[in-house]
Amino acid sequence: MGLVSRGAAAAGVGAASAVVRPGPPHAVPHPIPTPPPEGAALGSSRVPGMVLKAFFPTCCASADSGLLVGRWVPEQSSAVVLAVVHFPFIPLQVKELLAQVHQAGRVGLAVLGTWCHRRQEAEESLGHFLEGLGTIFSHEPWLQLCREQGSKLWSCKATRRQVPPCPGTPYEDQVMLVFYDQRKVLLSQLHPPAALPDCLAGDAAPSAGGLAAVFDTVARSEALFRSDRFDDGPVRLSHWQSDGVEASILAELAKRASGPVCVLLACLLSLVSAASACRLFKLWPLSFVWSKLSVCEQLRHRLEQLTLVFSTQKAENPTQLMRKANVLVSVLLDVALGLALLSWLRGKDRIGPLAEALVPVADHVAEELQHLLQWLMGAPAGLKMNRALDQVLGRFFLYHLHLWISYIHLMSPFIERILWHVGLSACLGLTVALSILSDIIALLTFHIYCFYVYGARLYCLKICGLSSLWRLFRGKKWNVLRQRVDSCSYDLDQLFIGTLLFTILVFLLPTTALYYLVFTLLRLLVVAVQGLMHLLVDLINSLPLYSLGLRLCRPYRLAAGVKFRVLEHEAGRPLRLLMQINPLPYGRVVHTYRLPSCGCHPTHPWGSLCRKLFFGELIYPWRQRGDKQA
Amino acid sequence: MEDERSFSDICGGRLALQRRYYSPSCREFCLSCPRLSLRSLTAVTCTVWLAAYGLFTLCENSMILSAAIFITLLGLLGYLHFVKIDQETLLIIDSLGIQMTSSYASGKESTTFIEMGKVKDVVINEAIYMQKVIYYLCILLKDPMEPHGISQVVPVFQSAKPRLDCLIEVYRSCQEILAHQKATSASP
């Protein structure tokens, strides 16, 4: 057996079918020389070599002796060790396995060196034999790691065979060992801090950042980890799965079942969306109503999300997979909360009392409004209003209110039925129930909206008239062509009438302004209540619950970076570091994986809002999808 | 090789700097901040409870007292977990990068690692902090777009805030390693 190995080494070319086995032990001097002492006086002509980083998986630290298989990254001068090949092996089969992995993952693996785990004292010849293997698998530089059984002392050597291009660089490099947990690095996903511009994002990841290369290498070499030690393959490997391939029955069942379930649900959803897109709903009154109700918006959003989740296309990258998972968890939570609400409503039979309380509440609100109008028609807050205008406006609004109350009383027998059906819709999700509630509030306070519109229009007209008559008073005019104020000579009668009208409008201003102020405040109150509900709906829609749960339970899956810890160190021995995964902070998880909301939130900055309020322009608190397209 | 020296921070508190030289290419600096003093803790607790007792005598509602106890406990836990930093460590490894760790009083550790390829230089900067002018050590990061530009300045030892003498020690060691790194990366 020893003859075969020495013969192979002497020939310089591995024989095709020669099986390489470790030679018999015989006394040889210590095969691995101690590395050069730190800080020894180097010759003046030598340049200190770059430190070679060897990334070693923690699962292989207790493996038997063998060959190191992995990837060499020359730009960072680092060797990423993926597995250990044990004796006996046939060199050709090892090379075939590496070629297979190369084809599967497009990552160039090679035999990097030898690994020696000394079990007994008398295995010193192993080292000598291992050195000979360097001729069969030639690699620059050739790594030699050695460890005593049960001790924490490692020794490493990296040698170069070829003559270095510039004289003076040593034949040996210093080695730094970095241990990493292979399973965690394989499963984790790096989130780089800075967003690369589009031109750089297309580059292959290994060239960007040294540590991203390690993650990428391990991820692409998944084909190497498929076999475990119970398989009867040609090559015996040691890696994180060599004690048994990880699998879960539930996950496998779910994968099998997801195919037909997805197809079925995708068909159902396409039917529903086809029905909702039919021509009947595009007729004018219906389409207008649909676009104004927020519950339709929410249902449409949910339909889109469910179509995304149950589409039969597989997710292309991890981000899409996370998005699908987030949407699914969000929908499930929504439905669960909705069902909880439903059971609470049904449990103590709350719908009846609720419906009975609704009409008196509406009556009460209307009564309060009536009191308010009577107050405005008198001398509100001690201000003296213009009697005639005051009476006209007050009576107009009172009549409008009276109409509204009659309408509510007309609807009162049907309220309980309506509420029952609305409660039923909570099983579609809490967000749908909240949207319906928001719509009901909007419908019940429709009279306040009308009052606001009347008051705002009146005020706006008054302000326009005042501004143009003020210009006339000063002898100026608005030039529409040039979009600026120009001087103008008016006739005497024009000036006279203009000034008269201006005076009238100025003295009527406080009355109109007061009505406008009061109704705008009421409207803003209603908008604030609706806005709160929309905020809650938005929160449930867009919070990435699956990602947050993953960050809580499996923090290594979402990695912001790595962190290092220096392990026990002895002078003269190589430096040993432990590389651990630094998980992503919660804020960044939410920011990265946030789901797009349906966009129904206030879009006005405060400055423009105040400006619109001052000039009496109507405020539309949120843009609905229909408005955006229009 | 390990040694410990004591310095002072910008407010005059005592700091302990522990230096560990693992190898010529790997050094660690550990700054320990002064611990939470019993005096300030007692003062804050007494203030909060006196205020709560004052409110209680006004409102005659015993919920205020229990609320004050809860607030004090939660506030202390939150302070220890999110605010009070016990130790700040700087680990510099040639050809890998620079790592900064802050360990909080509750045991939580927050780590940032910057790869050596992104580090342009380590410098001592001056800054105006409230009414003082202080020195702080910071890491300059390279700009991927511009070869001579700086994309970010990362300050180190932000909560310990040591004085210039301590900073000079750390600065010298970092510069030795960075010089070595530049020499080896320049050679083929």
Interface residues (C-beta under 8 A of the other chain):
Chain A: E38 G39 V47 P48 G49 M50 V51 K53 Q76 S77 P165 C166 T169 Q174 M176 V178 A194 L200 G209 G210 L211 G561 V562 K563 F564 V566 H569 L575 L577 N582
Chain B: R20 Y22 S23 P24 S25 C26 E28 L91 I93 D94 S95 L96 Q99 T101 T111 T112 F113 E115 M116 G117 P144 S151 H180 A183 T184 S185 S187 P188
